[in-house]
Amino acid sequence: MSGRKSGGPRRTMAKAAFIVLACAGACAAGRVLGGDWYWGGFAGAMVLIAAIVGRGARRPSVQTTVNAAGRDINTTNVRKTRLNINTGGVTAVLGAVLIVVVDGLLVAHVSTQVPGGRFYEPSEPVQAVGAPATARAPVFLRDLPSSQLHEPQTGWFRRRGARITGRPCARSVYVALSVIGRPATITLTTAAKYSRFKALAGVPDEDPPNVTIEFTLLGDDKVVATRNAGPRKPAVFDEDISPYTTLNLRTALIAAENGTEPPDKSHDAVWGDAQLVPSGGTTDGCLSTG
């Protein structure tokens, strides 16, 4: 078997060190530009695969001579068969397989763990993510993990969308209330500091017209704002929450189609597209401050 000389151990070590440094640099750049180590690992893996494919493409074909004796053990005739093995082609195929695998892992991460991904499920605490306070984008309460968004002791807590005054509020949280005068409170204990709380509070358009729900925002057990809302009559919350560590979203059914008696069914108190906005951040969702 013949091939190109490697150039000695020093040259091999120097090449390996160069590849390692290139991969480390690409990994660091991916971490900074991509936002997490998944992107960093992806960038480093792409550089490594490029090095493998490039090295394989430069390798010449290897000629192998196979001695095959005849059937007769006493024969003196020896047949020689020459095989050409293209190691460069094999390495290129290996590199292509690695690219497909790494791309698949990245797509799986983005689709399942990044908000907006095709299979992202915010109700799972493991998959839920939140932006840091330095980001400009708001953080929706719907996307907070259960360790930061604590469900109320009463009522059915849910994370899903609703239509309020004809506007779709797809990233909402709400509680189903069934007893008049019995409040339900959602507690927020986020690790980061935020500047404002914004939400379009109300009930879904399909609820009866005589339903009235009281929405109250509390910061460290102090009332920040309280408003009443009903079908086609939502209330806009745009409140300063920078002084507070813990937020409470309290809802209470105060009137229904049966007057002050408990209704025959539950009604939904929706915090439409409720979000925490960092200082200097932008607002998104169905709410309107006009």
C-alpha positions as CSV (number, residue, x, y, z in Angstrom):
1,M,0.0,0.0,0.0
2,S,1.4,3.4,-1.0
3,G,0.4,7.0,-0.3
4,R,1.7,10.4,0.4
5,K,4.0,10.8,3.3
6,S,2.6,12.5,6.4
7,G,5.6,14.8,7.0
8,G,6.4,13.6,10.5
9,P,4.7,13.8,13.9
10,R,5.4,17.5,14.3
11,R,3.7,18.4,11.1
12,T,0.7,16.2,12.0
13,M,0.5,17.8,15.5
14,A,0.7,21.3,14.0
15,K,-2.2,20.5,11.6
16,A,-4.3,19.0,14.4
17,A,-3.7,22.0,16.6
18,F,-4.7,24.4,13.8
19,I,-8.0,22.4,13.3
20,V,-8.7,22.5,17.0
21,L,-8.1,26.3,17.2
22,A,-10.3,26.8,14.1
23,C,-13.1,24.7,15.6
24,A,-12.8,26.5,19.0
25,G,-13.0,29.9,17.3
26,A,-16.1,28.9,15.3
27,C,-17.7,27.5,18.4
28,A,-17.1,30.8,20.3
29,A,-18.5,32.8,17.4
30,G,-21.6,30.6,17.1
31,R,-22.2,31.1,20.9
32,V,-22.0,34.9,20.6
33,L,-23.9,35.3,17.4
34,G,-26.4,32.4,17.8
35,G,-27.3,33.0,21.5
36,D,-26.6,29.5,22.9
37,W,-24.1,26.6,22.9
38,Y,-26.2,24.7,20.4
39,W,-25.3,27.2,17.7
40,G,-21.7,27.2,19.0
41,G,-21.5,23.4,18.7
42,F,-23.0,23.5,15.3
43,A,-20.5,26.1,14.0
44,G,-17.6,24.1,15.5
45,A,-18.9,20.9,14.0
46,M,-19.2,22.4,10.6
47,V,-15.6,23.5,10.6
48,L,-14.4,20.1,11.8
49,I,-16.5,18.4,9.0
50,A,-15.1,20.8,6.4
51,A,-11.5,19.9,7.6
52,I,-12.3,16.2,7.3
53,V,-13.8,16.5,3.9
54,G,-11.0,18.7,2.6
55,R,-8.3,16.3,3.9
56,G,-10.1,13.4,2.3
57,A,-10.5,15.1,-1.0
58,R,-6.7,15.7,-1.2
59,R,-5.8,12.0,-0.6
60,P,-4.8,10.1,-3.7
61,S,-6.2,6.7,-4.6
62,V,-4.4,3.8,-2.8
63,Q,-3.2,0.9,-4.9
64,T,-3.4,-2.5,-3.3
65,T,-1.8,-5.6,-4.8
66,V,-3.5,-8.9,-3.9
67,N,-1.7,-12.1,-4.5
68,A,-4.1,-14.9,-5.4
69,A,-2.7,-18.4,-5.8
70,G,-4.3,-21.0,-8.2
71,R,-6.4,-23.9,-7.1
72,D,-3.5,-26.4,-7.3
73,I,-1.4,-26.1,-4.2
74,N,1.7,-27.0,-6.1
75,T,1.1,-24.5,-8.8
76,T,3.9,-22.0,-9.5
77,N,1.6,-19.5,-11.3
78,V,0.5,-16.6,-9.1
79,R,-2.2,-14.2,-10.3
80,K,-1.9,-10.6,-9.2
81,T,-5.0,-8.4,-8.9
82,R,-4.7,-4.6,-8.5
83,L,-7.4,-2.8,-6.6
84,N,-7.8,1.0,-6.5
85,I,-9.4,2.3,-3.3
86,N,-10.3,6.0,-3.4
87,T,-10.0,7.0,0.3
88,G,-10.9,10.6,-0.6
89,G,-14.4,9.5,-1.7
90,V,-14.9,7.5,1.5
91,T,-14.0,10.4,3.6
92,A,-16.3,12.7,1.6
93,V,-19.2,10.3,2.2
94,L,-18.5,10.2,5.9
95,G,-18.4,14.0,6.0
96,A,-21.8,14.2,4.3
97,V,-23.3,11.8,6.8
98,L,-21.9,13.9,9.7
99,I,-23.4,17.1,8.1
100,V,-26.8,15.4,7.9
101,V,-26.7,14.2,11.5
102,V,-25.6,17.6,12.9
103,D,-28.2,19.5,10.8
104,G,-30.9,17.1,12.1
105,L,-29.9,17.7,15.7
106,L,-30.0,21.5,15.2
107,V,-33.4,21.4,13.5
108,A,-34.7,19.2,16.3
109,H,-33.5,21.7,18.9
110,V,-34.9,24.7,17.1
111,S,-38.3,23.1,16.4
112,T,-38.9,21.8,19.9
113,Q,-37.2,24.2,22.3
114,V,-37.3,27.6,20.6
115,P,-40.6,29.6,20.7
116,G,-42.1,29.6,17.3
117,G,-40.7,26.2,16.5
118,R,-43.1,23.7,14.8
119,F,-43.3,21.4,17.8
120,Y,-42.6,23.9,20.6
121,E,-44.8,23.2,23.6
122,P,-44.7,26.0,26.1
123,S,-46.7,24.2,28.7
124,E,-43.8,21.9,29.4
125,P,-41.4,23.5,31.9
126,V,-38.4,21.7,30.4
127,Q,-39.1,23.3,27.0
128,A,-40.2,26.7,28.2
129,V,-37.7,29.5,27.8
130,G,-37.6,33.1,28.7
131,A,-35.6,36.0,27.4
132,P,-33.1,37.8,29.7
133,A,-33.9,41.3,31.0
134,T,-31.4,42.8,28.6
135,A,-33.3,41.7,25.5
136,R,-35.7,44.0,23.8
137,A,-38.4,41.4,23.0
138,P,-41.1,40.9,25.6
139,V,-41.4,37.6,27.6
140,F,-44.9,36.2,27.4
141,L,-46.3,34.7,30.6
142,R,-47.5,31.7,28.6
143,D,-43.8,30.8,27.9
144,L,-42.6,31.0,31.6
145,P,-41.8,27.6,33.3
146,S,-43.9,26.4,36.2
147,S,-41.1,27.4,38.6
148,Q,-41.8,31.1,37.7
149,L,-45.5,31.0,36.9
150,H,-47.4,29.5,39.7
151,E,-50.9,28.3,39.1
152,P,-53.8,29.4,41.3
153,Q,-55.2,27.1,44.0
154,T,-58.8,27.6,42.6
155,G,-60.0,27.6,39.0
156,W,-58.7,25.8,35.9
157,F,-55.4,27.4,34.8
158,R,-54.5,27.1,31.1
159,R,-52.1,28.4,28.5
160,R,-53.7,28.9,25.2
161,G,-55.2,31.5,22.9
162,A,-58.6,33.3,22.9
163,R,-60.4,35.9,20.8
164,I,-61.1,39.2,22.5
165,T,-63.2,41.8,20.7
166,G,-62.4,40.0,17.5
167,R,-58.6,40.1,18.0
168,P,-56.8,36.8,18.3
169,C,-54.7,36.7,21.5
170,A,-52.8,33.5,20.8
171,R,-50.3,33.7,23.6
172,S,-52.5,34.1,26.6
173,V,-53.1,32.6,30.1
174,Y,-56.4,32.4,31.8
175,V,-58.4,30.9,34.6
176,A,-61.8,29.3,34.4
177,L,-64.0,30.8,37.2
178,S,-67.2,29.1,38.4
179,V,-68.0,30.7,41.8
180,I,-68.9,34.4,42.1
181,G,-66.7,36.3,44.6
182,R,-64.1,33.5,44.9
183,P,-60.8,35.0,43.5
184,A,-58.1,33.0,41.7
185,T,-54.5,34.3,41.8
186,I,-51.6,33.6,39.4
187,T,-48.2,34.3,41.0
188,L,-45.1,35.4,39.1
189,T,-41.6,35.0,40.6
190,T,-39.3,35.8,37.7
191,A,-35.5,35.8,38.2
192,A,-35.0,38.8,35.9
193,K,-36.2,42.4,36.3
194,Y,-38.7,43.9,33.9
195,S,-40.0,47.4,33.4
196,R,-43.7,47.0,32.5
197,F,-46.6,44.5,32.5
198,K,-48.9,44.6,29.6
199,A,-52.1,42.6,28.8
200,L,-55.5,42.8,27.2
201,A,-57.7,41.5,30.0
202,G,-61.2,40.3,29.3
203,V,-63.3,37.3,28.5
204,P,-63.7,35.4,25.2
205,D,-66.2,36.9,22.7
206,E,-68.4,33.8,22.9
207,D,-69.2,34.3,26.7
208,P,-72.6,35.6,27.7
209,P,-73.0,39.4,27.6
210,N,-73.8,39.7,31.3
211,V,-70.5,38.3,32.6
212,T,-68.3,40.7,34.5
213,I,-64.8,39.8,35.8
214,E,-62.6,41.9,38.0
215,F,-58.9,41.9,37.0
216,T,-56.3,43.0,39.6
217,L,-52.5,43.3,39.2
218,L,-50.6,43.3,42.5
219,G,-46.9,43.9,43.1
220,D,-45.4,42.6,46.3
221,D,-49.0,42.3,47.7
222,K,-49.8,45.9,46.8
223,V,-52.5,46.8,44.3
224,V,-51.0,48.2,41.2
225,A,-54.2,48.4,39.1
226,T,-57.7,46.9,39.1
227,R,-60.2,47.0,36.3
228,N,-63.5,45.3,35.3
229,A,-64.0,43.6,32.0
230,G,-66.7,41.6,30.1
231,P,-67.4,40.4,26.6
232,R,-66.6,43.0,24.0
233,K,-65.4,45.3,26.9
234,P,-61.8,44.4,27.6
235,A,-59.4,46.3,29.9
236,V,-55.9,47.3,28.9
237,F,-53.1,46.9,31.5
238,D,-49.9,48.8,30.9
239,E,-48.3,49.1,34.3
240,D,-44.9,50.0,35.7
241,I,-43.6,46.9,37.6
242,S,-39.9,47.8,38.0
243,P,-40.2,48.3,41.8
244,Y,-41.6,44.8,42.5
245,T,-40.1,41.4,42.9
246,T,-43.3,39.3,42.9
247,L,-46.4,39.9,40.8
248,N,-49.9,38.5,41.4
249,L,-52.6,38.4,38.8
250,R,-55.9,38.1,40.6
251,T,-59.2,37.5,38.9
252,A,-62.7,37.2,40.4
253,L,-66.2,36.7,38.9
254,I,-68.4,39.5,40.2
255,A,-71.5,39.1,38.0
256,A,-72.9,36.5,35.6
257,E,-76.1,35.8,33.6
258,N,-77.8,34.7,36.8
259,G,-77.1,37.9,38.7
260,T,-75.1,37.3,41.9
261,E,-75.8,33.6,42.1
262,P,-73.2,31.0,41.0
263,P,-73.6,30.4,37.3
264,D,-74.3,27.0,35.8
265,K,-71.0,26.9,34.1
266,S,-67.5,28.4,34.4
267,H,-66.3,31.5,32.6
268,D,-62.8,32.3,31.4
269,A,-60.8,35.2,32.8
270,V,-58.2,35.8,30.1
271,W,-55.0,37.8,30.5
272,G,-54.7,38.3,26.7
273,D,-51.1,38.1,25.5
274,A,-49.9,39.0,28.9
275,Q,-46.2,39.9,28.7
276,L,-43.3,41.3,30.7
277,V,-41.4,44.1,28.9
278,P,-37.8,44.9,29.7
279,S,-36.5,48.5,29.9
280,G,-36.5,49.9,26.4
281,G,-38.2,46.8,25.1
282,T,-40.9,46.4,22.4
283,T,-44.5,45.3,22.8
284,D,-46.1,42.4,20.8
285,G,-49.4,40.7,20.7
286,C,-53.1,41.6,20.6
287,L,-53.2,44.3,23.2
288,S,-53.8,48.0,22.3
289,T,-52.7,51.0,24.3
290,G,-54.9,53.4,22.3
